[in-house]
Amino acid sequence: MFCRPATGQLGHGDTAARNTPQVIAGISNEVSAAAGNNHSLVLKENGDVYSFGLGAEGRLGHGNANSLYAPVKIENLPPAKAIAAGGEGFERQVNPGTA
């Protein structure tokens, strides 16, 4: 990912700007990515969702308001089929019959 991050939403472990696309270390088998105003999500092939960036108001899904500069798996989340990020939060689509 690349841009001018202020809150770690690129997932490279820092807030340095990137002018060209770069692979996020530690993430493989990803099928989708989504970006909000100050946070990002990655969906892996197995349905796991990882989040990083500004954690204000719990928007990263980890049960706290901590900001993350590298991807962290959202625990206790049923496998997702799709993800979408909005300005301040995110959505996920799961298989029918799951939460």
Contacts in CASP RR format, 6 or more apart in sequence:
PFRMAT RR
TARGET T0000
AUTHOR 0000-0000-0000
METHOD contacts of the structure
MODEL  1
MFCRPATGQLGHGDTAARNTPQVIAGISNEVSAAAGNNHSLVLKENGDVY
SFGLGAEGRLGHGNANSLYAPVKIENLPPAKAIAAGGEGFERQVNPGTA
1 9 0 8 1.000
1 10 0 8 1.000
1 11 0 8 1.000
1 12 0 8 1.000
1 18 0 8 1.000
1 21 0 8 1.000
1 22 0 8 1.000
1 24 0 8 1.000
1 33 0 8 1.000
1 35 0 8 1.000
1 40 0 8 1.000
2 10 0 8 1.000
2 18 0 8 1.000
2 19 0 8 1.000
2 20 0 8 1.000
2 21 0 8 1.000
2 22 0 8 1.000
3 9 0 8 1.000
3 10 0 8 1.000
3 17 0 8 1.000
3 18 0 8 1.000
4 17 0 8 1.000
5 11 0 8 1.000
5 15 0 8 1.000
5 16 0 8 1.000
5 17 0 8 1.000
5 18 0 8 1.000
5 53 0 8 1.000
6 15 0 8 1.000
6 38 0 8 1.000
7 15 0 8 1.000
7 38 0 8 1.000
7 39 0 8 1.000
7 53 0 8 1.000
7 54 0 8 1.000
7 55 0 8 1.000
7 67 0 8 1.000
8 14 0 8 1.000
8 15 0 8 1.000
8 52 0 8 1.000
8 53 0 8 1.000
8 54 0 8 1.000
8 67 0 8 1.000
8 68 0 8 1.000
8 69 0 8 1.000
9 35 0 8 1.000
9 36 0 8 1.000
9 38 0 8 1.000
9 39 0 8 1.000
9 40 0 8 1.000
9 52 0 8 1.000
9 53 0 8 1.000
9 54 0 8 1.000
10 18 0 8 1.000
10 22 0 8 1.000
10 24 0 8 1.000
10 40 0 8 1.000
10 52 0 8 1.000
11 24 0 8 1.000
11 40 0 8 1.000
11 52 0 8 1.000
11 53 0 8 1.000
11 68 0 8 1.000
11 69 0 8 1.000
11 70 0 8 1.000
11 71 0 8 1.000
12 18 0 8 1.000
12 22 0 8 1.000
12 24 0 8 1.000
12 25 0 8 1.000
12 69 0 8 1.000
12 70 0 8 1.000
13 69 0 8 1.000
13 70 0 8 1.000
14 69 0 8 1.000
15 69 0 8 1.000
24 42 0 8 1.000
24 70 0 8 1.000
24 71 0 8 1.000
25 70 0 8 1.000
26 71 0 8 1.000
27 42 0 8 1.000
27 44 0 8 1.000
27 50 0 8 1.000
27 71 0 8 1.000
28 44 0 8 1.000
29 44 0 8 1.000
29 45 0 8 1.000
29 46 0 8 1.000
30 42 0 8 1.000
30 43 0 8 1.000
30 44 0 8 1.000
30 45 0 8 1.000
31 43 0 8 1.000
31 44 0 8 1.000
31 45 0 8 1.000
32 42 0 8 1.000
32 43 0 8 1.000
32 82 0 8 1.000
32 83 0 8 1.000
33 40 0 8 1.000
33 41 0 8 1.000
33 42 0 8 1.000
33 43 0 8 1.000
34 40 0 8 1.000
34 41 0 8 1.000
34 43 0 8 1.000
34 83 0 8 1.000
34 84 0 8 1.000
34 85 0 8 1.000
34 86 0 8 1.000
34 90 0 8 1.000
35 41 0 8 1.000
35 85 0 8 1.000
36 85 0 8 1.000
36 86 0 8 1.000
36 87 0 8 1.000
36 88 0 8 1.000
36 89 0 8 1.000
36 90 0 8 1.000
37 54 0 8 1.000
37 86 0 8 1.000
37 87 0 8 1.000
37 88 0 8 1.000
38 53 0 8 1.000
38 54 0 8 1.000
38 56 0 8 1.000
39 51 0 8 1.000
39 52 0 8 1.000
39 53 0 8 1.000
39 54 0 8 1.000
39 55 0 8 1.000
39 59 0 8 1.000
39 60 0 8 1.000
39 85 0 8 1.000
39 89 0 8 1.000
39 90 0 8 1.000
40 51 0 8 1.000
40 52 0 8 1.000
40 53 0 8 1.000
40 85 0 8 1.000
41 49 0 8 1.000
41 50 0 8 1.000
41 51 0 8 1.000
41 83 0 8 1.000
41 85 0 8 1.000
41 90 0 8 1.000
42 49 0 8 1.000
42 50 0 8 1.000
42 51 0 8 1.000
42 71 0 8 1.000
43 49 0 8 1.000
43 80 0 8 1.000
43 82 0 8 1.000
43 83 0 8 1.000
44 50 0 8 1.000
46 79 0 8 1.000
47 79 0 8 1.000
47 80 0 8 1.000
47 81 0 8 1.000
48 73 0 8 1.000
48 74 0 8 1.000
48 77 0 8 1.000
48 79 0 8 1.000
48 80 0 8 1.000
49 73 0 8 1.000
49 74 0 8 1.000
49 77 0 8 1.000
49 80 0 8 1.000
49 83 0 8 1.000
49 92 0 8 1.000
50 71 0 8 1.000
50 72 0 8 1.000
50 73 0 8 1.000
50 74 0 8 1.000
51 60 0 8 1.000
51 61 0 8 1.000
51 62 0 8 1.000
51 68 0 8 1.000
51 71 0 8 1.000
51 72 0 8 1.000
51 74 0 8 1.000
51 90 0 8 1.000
52 60 0 8 1.000
52 68 0 8 1.000
52 69 0 8 1.000
52 70 0 8 1.000
52 71 0 8 1.000
52 72 0 8 1.000
53 60 0 8 1.000
53 67 0 8 1.000
53 68 0 8 1.000
53 69 0 8 1.000
54 60 0 8 1.000
54 67 0 8 1.000
55 62 0 8 1.000
55 64 0 8 1.000
55 65 0 8 1.000
55 66 0 8 1.000
55 67 0 8 1.000
55 68 0 8 1.000
56 65 0 8 1.000
56 67 0 8 1.000
57 65 0 8 1.000
57 88 0 8 1.000
58 64 0 8 1.000
58 65 0 8 1.000
59 88 0 8 1.000
59 89 0 8 1.000
59 90 0 8 1.000
60 66 0 8 1.000
60 67 0 8 1.000
60 68 0 8 1.000
60 72 0 8 1.000
60 74 0 8 1.000
61 74 0 8 1.000
61 90 0 8 1.000
62 68 0 8 1.000
62 72 0 8 1.000
62 74 0 8 1.000
62 75 0 8 1.000
77 92 0 8 1.000
78 94 0 8 1.000
78 95 0 8 1.000
78 98 0 8 1.000
78 99 0 8 1.000
79 94 0 8 1.000
79 95 0 8 1.000
79 98 0 8 1.000
80 92 0 8 1.000
80 93 0 8 1.000
80 94 0 8 1.000
81 93 0 8 1.000
81 94 0 8 1.000
81 95 0 8 1.000
82 92 0 8 1.000
82 93 0 8 1.000
83 90 0 8 1.000
83 91 0 8 1.000
83 92 0 8 1.000
83 93 0 8 1.000
84 90 0 8 1.000
84 91 0 8 1.000
84 92 0 8 1.000
85 91 0 8 1.000
END
